[in-house]
Amino acid sequence: MEGKKEGGPMATEKTATATEAKGTEKLKEKLKGRLDEARQRLEQAKTDIENLHAEDEAAVRAKAAEIRERIDSQKARAQSVKGQVSGWLREKQEQGESAISSWRQKREIKRLEHRADKAEEYAVNAFVVAMMDADEAEMAVLEAFAARLDADAAYVQ
């Protein structure tokens, strides 16, 4: 049975393929979870905005305070995540496609793994940044609504 030695090239390829599949599935699940979380938060924000009424000024201000508190509590994390995102973009630009192509040809697995890990981290962090931006957008909507309530109240007085 030539060519079928244990631990030979065929076994290595199968092991690498199985490892790749596990890594890919793990990434898909992580990103799917982030998408679901973002979708739920956006749906909740949409529902909250649809339920706003002029007579609910206290509720609007309370909701705005709740979101402001959440934004404030995440400021340090937001700066960290945005720094990581910027670092990945800078690193990606520095590497260039020719370097990555060279790594593939030379099968420089450590470099390719590091790049994959960083790209996955970037993808997850991009969702985190987007959700933080969604909080800021929701805050802006609530502040605009509160400002409109103040303006409308001035007409009544």
N, C-alpha and C positions, 0 to 999 in steps of 0.2 A: 504494500500500500504506500507507494511513494507519494510525496506531496501532502500527506495527511498526518504529519507528525503533530503531537500535542504541543501546544504553545507556539506553533508555527505561524506564518502570516495569516492563514485563514482564521485561526482562533483569535488572533489579535484583532483582525477586522471585525469579527462577530462581537467581541467584547467592546470594541470602540463604538460599534453601531448601537449596541444595547445601552451603553453609557450615554451616547448622544440622545437616544430616544427618551431616556429618563430625564435628562437635563431639559430637553425641549418640552416635555410634558409638564415638568415642574414649573417652567417659565410660563407656559400657557395658563396653568391653573392660577399662578400668582397674578398674572395680568388680568385674567378673567375676574378674579376676586376684586381687584382694584376697579375694573370697569363696572362691576355690579354695585360696588360701594358708591362710586361716583354717580351712577344712574339713580340710585336710591336717594342720595342727597339732593340731586337736581330735581327729582320728582317731588321731594318734600318741600324744597324751596318754591317750586311752581305752585304747589297746593297752598302753601302759606301765603303767597302773593295773591292768588285767586280769592282767598278768604279774607283779605284785607277790606275793611269798610271804614268809612269816614268816622263812624261812631266808636271805632276801636282804637282810638289814639293811644290809650294806655297800653293796649296789647301790642301795637306797632312799636312803641318805645321799649317795651319789655323784650320783644323779640330782637330788636336792634341791640339792646344791651347784652343779650345772651350771645349773639353772634360776635359782637365786639370783644366780649370776654374770651370766646373761643379763638378769635384771631390773635388777641394779645397773648394768650397762653401758648400759642404756636409760633410766636415771632422768632425765637431762637432756633427752633427746628426749621422754620422757613428759610432763614439765612443759611443754615448749614446745608439744606437740600439744594437751594439755589446755587450755592458755592460748588457743590458736587456736580450739578448739572453743567455749570460753566466749565468746570475742570474737565469733564468728559468731552464737551464740545471742543475745547482747546486741544486735548489729547488726540481726538479724532482727526482734527485738522492737521496736527503735526505729523501723525503717522502716514497719512496719504495712502491712496489706493495702491501705488507701486510697492510700498513697504509691505502692505498686507498680502498682496499677491506673491511677493517673495517669501513671506512666512508660510503661505500655503504650499508653494512649490518645495520649499525646504522642510516642510512638515515640522515647523517650530511650534510644537504643541503648547509649550508653556506660554509663549507670546499670544498665540491664538486663544488659549483658555483665558488669559488675563483680559484680552480684548473682549471676549464674550461675556465674562463676568462684569466688566465695566459697562458694557452695552445693556445688559440686563438691569443693572443698578440704575442706569440712566432712564430706562423705560419705566421702571417702578417710580423713580423720583419725579419723572415728568407727570405721572398721575397725581402724585402728592402735590406738586406745584399747581396743577390744574384745579384740584379740589380746594386748595387755599385761595386761588384766584376766584373760584366760584363763591367762596365765603365772602370775599371782598365785593364781588358783584351783588350778592344778595344784600350785603350791608348797604351798598350804594342805593339799591332799590328801596330799601326801608327808609333810608335817610331822605331820599327824594319824596317818598310818600309822606313822611312826617313833615317835611318842608311844605309840601302842598297843603297838608292839613292846617299848618300854621297860617299860610296865606289865605286859605278859605275862611279860617276863623276870624281873620282881620276884617273881612267883608261883613260878617255878622255883627261885630261889635260896633 
